[in-house]
């Protein structure tokens, strides 16, 4: 016993030395910050606005399309003149064709131009012209590169939909927009003041009107707006709901997540019975109940199953009535409604799982140098088409939107300073079949979601087994680069991360090897 304890002490001191090495490496870039953007969507209460104001809101945001199309037309007719050798448009030459120079500037005066846009749109401000010009130039250039590559004649670009207008805060005190909270008893708690881009002539002076828009505002928005600095605003019209929305982009900066703690890998699996299972693998080599999470909302889960069964039965009914030539319109409507509900419920459940996981990870972050490995099935839907024979597998596939889950998780964790390589999507093929203790494939799965290994008589929850395997896979990749790559690939984003970023996983690898030799340690 004493010998064992001594050995353990030795091991831990060795490990500590390793971490100290890492600390030296990481301390060199301590001032690094992570910046990101976060969108807060606020509905504009148009029902409280006067018709005149609504019209003005429409005018501000709609005008762009016409001007952009004009710009595209001018580019088309003067292609030879303004196209540079490198295939880019010379914007100053385009300006010479379209805009007269203001009388105030000291430059050479340009009082007449072939296509006077100011004459055509007298109320549009120069800043807005520049915005439209850049937008049409980008569109033209991307079309041009596509056209040069392809042999077919491609359609020329044209703007059909409304282009959302970006209003940037250029100055702190007199920006182009401002959020004004009111404590007084008014119809809205938050107002958005927008300096509209239309030039209004009043007594010979150029004057920009300010438009006050009432916003739907709740404590939820208040909390979200506090998280960052307001950077830009976009006014968006949703034609389906006939609603106006203000999208406020927030910029946040957080210090990069660094740690001198022992490394650990959190394996996350989207399970069958559970929404998600997360298990922590640490150098000590034991799964502790505190470091294990089964994330599931039973109520919602049973609702999902109910909805699925109802959809199934309606599909059957639809099939028979189709064959018998009976009308199917009502059934189709019902099916559409049910599918929509199913989607919204699954999205709720996924959001819940992501939030729970983020909480869990933030707790663990204090104690460990944490990496997260999430199972992602690559092209699995393509590999198992309808009629491939494995019905139960297919029904499982369509339960979760893996991509949505992982991107949500990555995005959210980025807000807490997690570098992208700390959350890696790992291919999850075979992870549900391999025994997480002895790597044997001689395993069975019982109906109740239990996993049995025939070789080492290991018995545990099937989803937990999968999560463990996913965590182990990241460690294995970090130790032994697969297929000659010296980097780890994120299967979702196809990005390669250098192995050196995962160097601190070495002690975990040691533990893996030990556990393979001595199966009782797990
Ligand atoms: Zn086994």
Boltz pocket constraint, residues with backbone or C-beta under 6 A from the ligand:
constraints:
  - pocket:
      binder: B
      contacts: [[A, 435], [A, 436], [A, 437], [A, 438], [A, 439], [A, 440], [A, 453], [A, 454], [A, 455], [A, 456], [A, 457], [A, 458]]
      max_distance: 6.0
